Amino acid sequence: MVVKKRRQSDIDEAKYERMLREGRGQGAGATYLPWFRVDEGRSLGRCHRTASHLTDYRIHHLRSNLEYFAYLEYWWDEAVEDIREHYPLLPLDRTLAIAKDLGIRHPRNQRTAFWIPQTVDFFVVSRHGLHAAAIMDDAAWKARRIRQRFAIAEAYLAAEGVPLTPRFASQLRTQRSRNLMWIYDARPALLDGPILECGHPMVSEILHTISHSTSWPSHALAQAMDRAHGVAPGTALYLIRRLLAERILATNVDGPDISRGCPLSVDQKWHGHF
């Protein structure tokens, strides 16, 4: 879901204490609450609310297309176990002390004079460990104030043994991201079971055909299946996208626009099943 851009809300001590009481920035997986939601904080263009099986269909609040593209990368990474967006670096005393040690002015709300809690765009848990990311346009990295705020967050996380990495628009605004979005949009919904358990006759036929042939590109196979089964155009293509989203089928997401057609194979972990 995409929502309209919002202006940044002021923060003062009362609001800060309320957010702490609500459990913002706490929890894991389905219970995690981001420090702010897209309907109450600043955004950088289009905002997104989205969910998937990875975090038990918790709603993720993403403030820009760049954050959405980064989220897709984490969703696609099979080593990732949890994605926590807008992760706060608390308590405030720690980032205030770090800023003082670094000789950096800690961000402060100009209207309320309250110290602004620092956040990182993503805090990610994977089988390989923890890491965090700051998402930004390439040009933003040249701004002295952005680098100062990054330095505060980097020092805070380094003390926890968590690396912080800047991720730039040039790395995220790519055909790969658009390919991932095409697959992600066919992911299973909350009440959907695994596609292999849905009993749709075309699913087993698609998998059998692909596992025994390397000559079928996605769209040609989908059109042939639709005709053979007398179903509405696009039915088989949706099933193929769903199989990709559930990592039963595989394709090269780093290639050209896969929404126009792509080579398909059975994912390695499913070899011999069909």
Helices and strands as residue ranges (DSSP letters): E 2-3, H 13-22, G 29-31, E 47-50, G 53-55, E 60-62, H 65-76, E 80-88, H 92-102, E 119-126, E 129-136, G 138-142, H 144-158, E 164-168, H 169-172, H 175-184, G 195-197, H 201-211, H 218-229, H 235-245, E 249-250, G 258-260, E 265-266, G 268-270
